[in-house]
Amino acid sequence: MAELRSYVYLDRLQPQFAAYVGANARGYIPIPGMAAILVEISPGVLINRVTDAAMKAANVRPGLMVVERHFGVLEFHSQAQAEVKHAGTAALKTLGMTLEDRVKPKILSSQVIHKVNAYHAQMVNVSRLCSMLLPGQDLYILEVQPAAYITHAANEAEKNSQITLVDCRTYGAVGRLYLGGKQSDVERAAGAAEGAIKSIKGRET
């Protein structure tokens, strides 16, 4: 039986987040200002049915499709919010589900490290997928489950604060976000990111 782990609607992709998706995507690259939806389901192989339904229903383009044994993730986007929403509705319909069937996200951990040491910054940068963390910046780390919801946290944090998107892991067992910047900016970003996660409704697990 399929499980709708995540269903995330992003109304307007922010510049850094759009660049991150484009740099790490294997599909069609989005640009800032586009709308997007991420769907995460289990078992993973069923994401092919979701992709088929979404692509046939509306004028959208897939940026990412990941098929793992346990989890499958699809991201698609368009300049037109209506097209994205229509494709999202088709994806849910093919699964026989509604938005209320998605899992309500949980914040697993949240931390701020002030004035990061230069060696610590280098260790973070070795495996980062986005921009560089600089020595002396504050570092914010957020972990969320299910993983795909971390995209909403990242996009909302960038909307609300002048931060640097350092890393964002959007699929797997846990979603993880790293942000860098001045203390005041990181504090605003953290509030926006956690508020975005807490605002998402879904079924308790």
C-alpha positions as CSV (number, residue, x, y, z in Angstrom):
1,M,0.0,0.0,0.0
2,A,1.3,3.4,-0.9
3,E,2.1,6.1,1.7
4,L,2.1,9.8,0.9
5,R,5.1,10.9,3.0
6,S,5.3,14.4,1.7
7,Y,3.5,16.8,-0.5
8,V,5.1,20.3,-0.7
9,Y,3.8,23.2,-2.7
10,L,6.4,26.1,-3.2
11,D,4.6,29.2,-4.5
12,R,7.7,31.0,-5.7
13,L,11.2,29.5,-5.9
14,Q,13.8,31.8,-4.3
15,P,17.1,32.5,-6.2
16,Q,19.4,30.4,-4.1
17,F,17.0,27.5,-3.7
18,A,16.3,27.5,-7.5
19,A,20.0,27.5,-8.2
20,Y,20.5,24.6,-5.8
21,V,17.8,22.6,-7.5
22,G,19.2,23.4,-10.9
23,A,22.8,22.5,-10.0
24,N,21.8,19.1,-8.6
25,A,18.9,18.2,-10.8
26,R,19.0,15.5,-13.5
27,G,16.0,16.9,-15.3
28,Y,14.7,20.3,-16.4
29,I,16.3,23.2,-14.5
30,P,14.0,25.6,-12.8
31,I,14.5,29.4,-12.5
32,P,13.7,31.8,-9.7
33,G,10.0,32.8,-9.4
34,M,8.7,29.4,-10.7
35,A,6.2,27.4,-8.7
36,A,7.0,23.8,-7.8
37,I,5.6,20.7,-6.0
38,L,7.6,17.9,-4.4
39,V,5.9,14.6,-3.8
40,E,7.6,11.9,-1.7
41,I,6.0,8.4,-1.5
42,S,6.7,4.9,-0.3
43,P,7.4,2.4,-1.8
44,G,9.8,4.3,-4.0
45,V,9.0,2.6,-7.4
46,L,5.5,4.0,-7.4
47,I,6.9,7.5,-8.1
48,N,6.8,6.5,-11.7
49,R,3.0,6.4,-11.6
50,V,3.0,9.9,-10.0
51,T,5.4,11.2,-12.7
52,D,3.2,9.8,-15.5
53,A,0.1,11.4,-14.1
54,A,1.6,14.8,-13.4
55,M,3.4,15.1,-16.8
56,K,0.3,14.1,-18.8
57,A,-2.0,16.4,-16.8
58,A,-0.4,19.8,-17.2
59,N,2.4,21.8,-18.8
60,V,5.0,21.2,-16.1
61,R,8.6,20.0,-16.2
62,P,10.3,17.5,-13.9
63,G,13.5,18.6,-12.2
64,L,14.2,15.6,-10.0
65,M,13.0,12.1,-9.8
66,V,14.6,9.7,-7.3
67,V,13.6,6.1,-7.0
68,E,14.9,4.2,-3.9
69,R,13.6,1.0,-2.4
70,H,11.8,2.7,0.4
71,F,11.3,6.3,-0.8
72,G,10.5,7.9,-4.2
73,V,10.6,11.6,-4.8
74,L,9.4,13.8,-7.7
75,E,9.9,17.6,-8.1
76,F,8.2,19.4,-11.0
77,H,7.8,23.1,-11.8
78,S,6.4,25.7,-14.1
79,Q,6.1,29.5,-14.5
80,A,2.3,29.1,-14.0
81,Q,1.1,28.2,-10.5
82,A,-2.2,26.9,-11.9
83,E,-0.3,24.3,-14.0
84,V,1.7,23.1,-11.1
85,K,-1.4,22.8,-8.9
86,H,-3.3,20.9,-11.6
87,A,-0.4,18.5,-12.0
88,G,-0.3,18.0,-8.2
89,T,-4.0,17.2,-8.1
90,A,-3.5,14.6,-10.9
91,A,-0.6,13.1,-8.9
92,L,-2.8,12.7,-5.8
93,K,-5.7,11.3,-7.8
94,T,-3.6,8.6,-9.4
95,L,-2.6,7.5,-5.8
96,G,-6.2,7.6,-4.7
97,M,-5.2,10.2,-2.0
98,T,-5.9,13.7,-0.9
99,L,-3.7,16.4,0.7
100,E,-4.9,15.3,4.1
101,D,-3.3,11.9,3.6
102,R,0.3,13.4,3.7
103,V,2.4,12.8,6.8
104,K,2.6,15.8,9.1
105,P,6.3,16.7,9.3
106,K,8.3,16.6,12.5
107,I,11.3,18.7,13.5
108,L,13.9,16.2,14.7
109,S,16.6,18.7,15.6
110,S,17.4,22.4,15.4
111,Q,20.7,24.1,16.4
112,V,22.6,27.3,15.9
113,I,26.4,27.4,16.1
114,H,27.7,30.9,16.6
115,K,30.9,32.2,14.9
116,V,31.9,29.0,13.2
117,N,35.6,28.0,13.4
118,A,37.5,28.1,10.2
119,Y,38.3,24.3,10.3
120,H,34.6,23.5,11.1
121,A,33.6,25.6,8.1
122,Q,36.0,23.7,5.9
123,M,34.5,20.3,7.1
124,V,31.0,21.5,6.3
125,N,32.1,22.8,2.8
126,V,33.7,19.5,1.8
127,S,30.3,17.8,1.3
128,R,28.0,20.8,0.8
129,L,25.7,21.0,-2.2
130,C,25.2,24.8,-2.3
131,S,27.3,27.8,-1.3
132,M,30.3,28.1,1.0
133,L,30.0,28.5,4.7
134,L,32.6,31.2,5.8
135,P,34.5,31.3,9.0
136,G,33.0,33.6,11.6
137,Q,29.4,33.1,10.3
138,D,26.7,31.6,12.3
139,L,25.5,28.2,11.2
140,Y,21.9,26.9,11.5
141,I,21.1,23.2,11.0
142,L,17.6,21.8,10.8
143,E,16.6,18.2,10.5
144,V,13.1,17.2,9.4
145,Q,11.2,14.0,8.7
146,P,9.9,13.2,6.2
147,A,12.7,14.5,4.2
148,A,11.1,16.4,1.3
149,Y,9.5,19.0,3.7
150,I,13.0,20.5,4.2
151,T,12.5,22.2,0.8
152,H,9.7,24.3,2.2
153,A,11.9,25.3,5.2
154,A,14.8,26.3,2.9
155,N,12.6,28.4,0.5
156,E,10.8,30.2,3.3
157,A,14.0,30.9,5.2
158,E,15.5,32.6,2.0
159,K,12.3,34.6,1.5
160,N,12.6,36.1,5.0
161,S,16.3,36.6,5.6
162,Q,19.6,37.5,3.9
163,I,21.2,34.1,4.5
164,T,23.5,31.8,2.6
165,L,22.0,28.4,1.6
166,V,24.9,26.1,2.3
167,D,23.4,22.6,2.0
168,C,20.0,21.0,1.6
169,R,19.3,17.3,1.6
170,T,15.8,16.6,0.2
171,Y,15.4,12.9,0.2
172,G,16.2,9.8,2.3
173,A,15.5,9.1,5.9
174,V,15.9,12.7,7.0
175,G,15.8,16.1,5.4
176,R,18.6,18.4,6.4
177,L,19.2,22.1,5.9
178,Y,22.4,24.2,6.6
179,L,22.2,28.0,6.5
180,G,25.0,30.5,7.1
181,G,25.1,34.2,7.8
182,K,25.1,37.0,10.4
183,Q,23.5,36.1,13.8
184,S,20.5,38.3,13.2
185,D,19.8,37.0,9.8
186,V,20.3,33.4,10.9
187,E,17.8,33.9,13.8
188,R,15.2,35.2,11.4
189,A,15.8,32.4,8.9
190,A,15.5,29.8,11.7
191,G,12.2,31.3,12.8
192,A,10.9,31.3,9.2
193,A,12.1,27.7,8.5
194,E,10.6,26.2,11.7
195,G,7.4,28.2,11.3
196,A,7.0,26.9,7.8
197,I,7.3,23.3,9.0
198,K,5.0,23.7,11.9
199,S,2.3,25.3,9.6
200,I,2.0,22.1,7.5
201,K,-1.1,20.0,8.2
202,G,-1.2,16.3,7.8
203,R,-1.9,13.0,9.5
204,E,0.0,12.1,12.6
205,T,2.2,9.0,12.5
